[in-house]
Structures are given as structure tokens and as C-alpha cells.
Amino acid sequence: MINYTKITDETYWVGGSDRRLSRFENIFPLEDGVSYNSYVIADEKTALFDTADISISDQFLENVAGVLGDKKLDYLIINHMEPDHCSQIATVVAMYPEVTLVGNAKTFTFLSQFFPELGSQSKITVAEGDTLELGKHTLTFVMAPMVHWPEAMFTYDKATGALFSADAFGTFGAIDAGIFADEYDFEKKFLDEARRYYANIVGKYGMQVQAVLKKAAAIDIKYICPLHGPIWRENIAWFIDKYQKWSTYTPEDDEIVVIYGSLYGHTESAAQRAAAMIREKSGKKVSVYDVSQTHPSKLISEVWRCGKIVLFCPTYNNGIYIPMENFLSDCQALTVQNRIFALAQNGTWAPASGKLMTEKLQTLKNVTIVEPVLTIKSALHVTDEPELEVFVTAVVEA
Ligand code: FEO
């Protein structure tokens, strides 16, 4: 059944949501699906902005055909070549053989790798600031390399102030009956998922996000049309401010996160006691996570949200407890910065995880490691309270 929605003058959302997918990129668990957004401007000339994931291809193609009716498709603007958005390019070309593909030089390199059969298709190669006239609508192309692939670009429509922003400003989560962020309680329904999406998908590229935010600041944006999640037409500055914080690795909340790994419960017990003492001493909200139970993408999202992270970790095979090691490797891969870490190690005969975690964290930019590192020999007892008190005080005062 055709299900497209008008955004503004001659501009339509033609996407859909997948609520069956359990893991985005086969990595990130989805609790409430994901949307794949695509857009059409039906002016004197018509333009389609990106295609969609194969999982929603029937809905997407039906929506495009529904909006275009008897009109032909003149341009397919390819803002991003990742398969969750490019999978239907060959199908769209088969439906509209006269379509001209619009992308940058890198787009067409990737296109030839995914779709060698489209080598002879009509193409326009664009660069920063180039424009394309549709009639009333004039499109301007803004390069956004590494947000989140090297070929990524934004397209801006001066007539409506719509910015087609590729992966930027997207979020996990299916969209329901409404397509606009102001049709939801965004903070309740989407904010945590928007942060998890940002931190894990684009988090590594803070500098590149900063570069496009500077370009965006010079544009009069009335709509942000991302490839995932709802469209922004109100409170745009609020969401851009979130991106400003996330891309400069600035904590959003003055809260503390405690993450522990535990084989038999002894490290867990120490972490829970420390968390309660930190809560009491600091008066701040403290969130506690079991590194074996919470997906690393959620832990990374919490690291993006909060400035101070306390890790309790057993020593395992003379190394770091494996789920904690994986989490720290994620912190390295995503270039976590500007954070305070406090460390507690446990070991029955040769505690070593404190030193090894310190070495990993020292590879990160602007990371402070609180002194002292707390050492637990097997389990924490009442007699260890003074040592724990010193550790907790150091955490609170750091
Ligand atoms: Fe939603 Fe980078 O693709």
C-alpha cells in the first residue's frame, strides 16, 4: 500500500521502517527497528534522494511510483553509497531508464564497485557548492566526507530550506505514523538511540562532523531530512547542539557511569558498594552496568553521555576480562576523548587488569586516570572499607 508523506512544497518522504531487523549492520541490537528514509522533489524536473535498504524495497518503490505518478524520474541524487541506502539503485534505473545519477567522484567509484552494470548510465559528477536546477527548487551540494563514509554528501534545497543530511542527524528506531521529530516525545523515544547511533556509527569522526556543522551554520536550515529517524522542522538548534556536544566529545550530563565485569559476583559486589558510596558522596546520578550483559554499543553511548567512568575488572588469563577488553577496544576504535576514568582491578593471585586497562586508556586523547587504582584480592571485605573510601573520594573529587 502506498504510504508517502508530504514534507513541504513538492517535497515528499518516500521511505519506510524495518521492525524485523534484530541487529543493524549485524552488530547493533535494535529494540524498535530502524527507518530508511528517502525523499522526492517533484518539480518541473524530479529528483529522488537516495534509495533504501532491500528490506523495505517493495514499500519504497511503491512510494516513489506513487509520488511520481505519470512523471518520469530525472535525477537520482546519491548522498550516500552504503547498502542500507544504495541497494535499490539498479532497480530504480530499471524502472526509470532515463534517470541521471548525481554524485561526487567518490560516489561513482563506489557505484562501479557495487553496480558495475551501471557503467554507461547517464551521470553528473558534482563537487562542493555545485548546483542543480529542478525548476522552483535549486539544489546545492555540500561534501561531508567521513560522515560516515568518504563519499557522503549533503544536498540543500534553497527554496524550502531542506537539508538532505545523509547519515548525519539520524537515529535508530522505526518511525510510526508521524515522520517529524515534533510529532514524538523525541527525548523519551529517540534521544538515547540517537546518541547510540551517533557514538557508534559516526563517533570516530568528530572532526569531520565539526567541519560539516560549520558549513551548516552558514545555511538557513528549515528542515533536516536524515536517512534514518524522524525529520526535523522544529527545535533544530536543540538537535544541532547535541551534535555539537557529541562531535567535540563534550559530556552531556554531569553523571557517573560504573561498568563492571564479574565472573562469580565478587567484583560485582565491590562495584555495587562503590557505586552506592559514590552516589552518596557526590550527590550525582550513578548508572551501573554489567559489561557482560549490556551491549558495548550502549556502554559506548553512556561514555558519550557522561564525563566520568569507573571500571571494575577481574584479571583473566593474566589479561583484562574479555568483555571489558572488547569494550575498551571499542573506546579506542571510536576515539573516546575528554573523559575521566577510575579503575579497580581484581585478582586472586596476580592482579594485572589495572595496569593493562591503564595502558589501553593512555592511548586515548585527553583522558585522565584517577589515582589510586583500587586493587581487590578475590573479594572486598569490611576490613577493606578504608581503602575503598580513599578510592571513592578520589573518584568524586577527580
Ligand atoms: Fe545508514 Fe552509513 O548508512
Residues whose N, C-alpha, C, O or C-beta is under 5 A from the ligand:
A	BS01	FEO	E82 D84 H148 D167
